[in-house]
């Protein structure tokens, strides 16, 4: 088994991330035909059992949300990203293909044992998950790619990776969800992150963001140390009304989750 996590799955960061993923999945399945294909090169854990009691309470209070529908066994386990996509599709009587990787060999084996398909591409290296954005993928390859890096992303990788994202998304047509943790938005790393977003992402792409500040002194491990943000990035198109419907879904979710957490969830959007 993998070593114990230093955080509880289902913490506030997970909830904004999985809320965005499931709202997008349901929206996509409503507007497009075919299988939803999800690629997660930072696969992590397929689930945790039993989940923290406070996580159970929060998910159950998110009535009528896509996230609640994607966690049908919340009393017994909290599902990770691959499973919430799978269950999100099943909740609307559709199917999803989940392709995963993880640089940790044991975690990767657990994901395969959970029934997910290993992601393969000649340009992809399992030990370097960000190599996914150097792969020449066609829109038919995936409906969504999740980049869910470790907490060293801003300090070590953001300056190299963020400028590459518009090219990958515009060339492939594949939406990308990027999850980021930051100890202090006003730190050097936090300010650099804001500059990278304003320079490379918001001006060029459809940009939908959910962000949650630290929740101090709470019972759930992991959410008192980091601010968290998840950004959905899409290539601009002619179907603006369709994107606006997605934005409305995410904004509605942000308000519901904020009420459950007792913490404002910041929603932002721009149309490139």
VENURQUI-V205098 format. One record per pair of residues at least 24 apart in sequence whose C-alpha atoms are under 7 Angstrom apart, sorted by the first residue. I is the first residue (numbers start at 1). J is the second residue. D is the distance in Angstrom with one decimal. If there is no record, write none. Layout:
BEGIN
i=I j=J d=D
i=I j=J d=D
END
This chain:
BEGIN
i=1 j=106 d=6.8
i=2 j=106 d=6.0
i=2 j=107 d=6.2
i=6 j=222 d=7.0
i=7 j=221 d=4.6
i=7 j=222 d=4.4
i=8 j=52 d=6.9
i=8 j=220 d=6.0
i=8 j=221 d=5.1
i=8 j=222 d=6.5
i=9 j=48 d=6.8
i=9 j=78 d=6.9
i=10 j=55 d=5.6
i=10 j=78 d=6.7
i=11 j=55 d=6.8
i=11 j=220 d=6.1
i=11 j=222 d=6.7
i=11 j=223 d=6.0
i=12 j=223 d=6.0
i=13 j=223 d=6.8
i=13 j=228 d=5.4
i=16 j=210 d=6.4
i=16 j=230 d=6.9
i=17 j=179 d=6.9
i=17 j=230 d=5.8
i=18 j=67 d=6.6
i=18 j=81 d=6.4
i=19 j=66 d=7.0
i=19 j=67 d=5.2
i=20 j=250 d=6.6
i=22 j=66 d=5.5
i=22 j=67 d=5.7
i=22 j=84 d=6.8
i=22 j=85 d=6.2
i=22 j=88 d=5.9
i=23 j=66 d=5.5
i=23 j=249 d=6.8
i=23 j=250 d=6.8
i=24 j=246 d=7.0
i=25 j=85 d=6.8
i=25 j=88 d=6.7
i=25 j=89 d=7.0
i=26 j=88 d=6.6
i=26 j=89 d=6.8
i=27 j=246 d=6.5
i=35 j=95 d=5.8
i=35 j=96 d=5.5
i=35 j=97 d=6.9
i=36 j=95 d=6.7
i=36 j=96 d=4.5
i=36 j=97 d=6.1
i=36 j=143 d=5.7
i=37 j=96 d=5.7
i=37 j=97 d=4.7
i=37 j=98 d=6.0
i=37 j=142 d=4.8
i=37 j=143 d=5.0
i=37 j=144 d=6.7
i=38 j=97 d=6.1
i=38 j=98 d=4.9
i=38 j=99 d=6.1
i=38 j=142 d=5.9
i=38 j=143 d=6.0
i=38 j=144 d=5.1
i=38 j=145 d=6.0
i=39 j=98 d=6.1
i=39 j=99 d=4.8
i=39 j=100 d=5.8
i=39 j=142 d=6.7
i=39 j=144 d=6.4
i=39 j=145 d=4.8
i=39 j=146 d=6.4
i=40 j=99 d=6.3
i=40 j=100 d=4.7
i=40 j=101 d=6.4
i=40 j=145 d=6.0
i=40 j=146 d=5.1
i=40 j=147 d=6.8
i=41 j=100 d=5.3
i=41 j=101 d=4.4
i=41 j=102 d=5.8
i=41 j=129 d=5.4
i=41 j=147 d=7.0
i=42 j=101 d=6.0
i=42 j=102 d=5.0
i=42 j=129 d=6.3
i=42 j=147 d=6.6
i=42 j=148 d=5.7
i=42 j=149 d=6.5
i=43 j=100 d=5.6
i=43 j=101 d=5.4
i=43 j=102 d=5.2
i=44 j=102 d=6.6
i=44 j=107 d=6.3
i=45 j=80 d=6.0
i=45 j=107 d=6.5
i=45 j=111 d=6.9
i=46 j=79 d=6.1
i=46 j=80 d=4.9
i=46 j=82 d=6.7
i=46 j=83 d=6.4
i=46 j=111 d=5.9
i=46 j=114 d=6.7
i=47 j=77 d=6.4
i=47 j=78 d=5.5
i=47 j=79 d=4.2
i=47 j=80 d=5.1
i=48 j=77 d=5.5
i=48 j=78 d=5.4
i=48 j=79 d=6.7
i=49 j=76 d=6.0
i=49 j=77 d=4.4
i=49 j=78 d=6.7
i=50 j=76 d=5.3
i=50 j=77 d=5.1
i=51 j=76 d=6.7
i=51 j=77 d=5.3
i=51 j=78 d=5.6
i=58 j=260 d=6.2
i=61 j=260 d=6.8
i=62 j=256 d=6.7
i=62 j=257 d=6.8
i=101 j=126 d=6.3
i=102 j=126 d=6.3
i=103 j=127 d=4.5
i=103 j=128 d=6.9
i=103 j=129 d=7.0
i=133 j=168 d=6.0
i=137 j=172 d=5.7
i=138 j=172 d=5.0
i=139 j=172 d=5.3
i=139 j=173 d=5.2
i=139 j=174 d=5.4
i=142 j=174 d=6.4
i=143 j=174 d=6.1
i=143 j=175 d=6.8
i=144 j=174 d=6.0
i=144 j=175 d=5.1
i=144 j=176 d=5.7
i=145 j=175 d=6.4
i=145 j=176 d=4.8
i=145 j=177 d=6.3
i=146 j=176 d=5.8
i=146 j=177 d=4.8
i=146 j=178 d=6.1
i=147 j=177 d=6.1
i=147 j=178 d=4.8
i=147 j=179 d=6.3
i=148 j=178 d=6.2
i=148 j=179 d=5.1
i=151 j=181 d=5.7
i=154 j=189 d=5.9
i=154 j=193 d=6.8
i=155 j=189 d=6.1
i=162 j=196 d=6.8
i=162 j=200 d=7.0
i=163 j=200 d=5.8
i=166 j=201 d=6.7
i=166 j=204 d=6.8
i=166 j=205 d=6.9
i=169 j=234 d=6.7
i=169 j=235 d=6.1
i=170 j=235 d=5.5
i=173 j=235 d=6.0
i=175 j=233 d=5.6
i=175 j=234 d=4.6
i=176 j=232 d=5.9
i=176 j=233 d=5.2
i=176 j=234 d=6.7
i=177 j=230 d=6.7
i=177 j=231 d=5.5
i=177 j=232 d=4.4
i=177 j=233 d=6.2
i=178 j=230 d=5.5
i=178 j=231 d=5.2
i=178 j=232 d=6.6
i=179 j=229 d=5.8
i=179 j=230 d=4.3
i=179 j=231 d=6.5
i=180 j=228 d=5.7
i=180 j=229 d=5.3
i=180 j=230 d=6.3
i=181 j=226 d=5.8
i=181 j=227 d=5.8
i=181 j=228 d=4.6
i=181 j=229 d=6.6
i=182 j=226 d=5.3
i=182 j=227 d=5.2
i=182 j=228 d=6.3
i=183 j=225 d=6.2
i=183 j=226 d=4.6
i=183 j=227 d=6.0
i=202 j=270 d=6.4
i=202 j=272 d=5.7
i=203 j=272 d=4.6
i=204 j=272 d=4.6
i=205 j=233 d=6.2
i=205 j=234 d=5.7
i=205 j=235 d=5.4
i=205 j=236 d=5.8
i=205 j=271 d=6.5
i=205 j=272 d=4.4
i=206 j=233 d=5.6
i=206 j=234 d=5.0
i=206 j=235 d=6.1
i=206 j=236 d=5.7
i=206 j=270 d=5.8
i=206 j=271 d=4.4
i=206 j=272 d=5.1
i=207 j=231 d=6.8
i=207 j=232 d=5.9
i=207 j=233 d=5.0
i=207 j=234 d=6.8
i=207 j=269 d=5.3
i=207 j=270 d=5.2
i=207 j=271 d=6.4
i=208 j=232 d=5.1
i=208 j=233 d=6.7
i=208 j=247 d=6.9
i=208 j=268 d=5.8
i=208 j=269 d=4.4
i=208 j=270 d=6.8
i=209 j=267 d=5.6
i=209 j=268 d=5.1
i=209 j=269 d=6.3
i=210 j=265 d=6.5
i=210 j=266 d=5.6
i=210 j=267 d=4.8
i=210 j=268 d=6.8
i=211 j=265 d=5.6
i=211 j=266 d=5.0
i=211 j=267 d=6.7
i=212 j=264 d=6.9
i=212 j=265 d=5.1
i=212 j=266 d=6.5
i=236 j=271 d=7.0
i=236 j=272 d=6.7
END
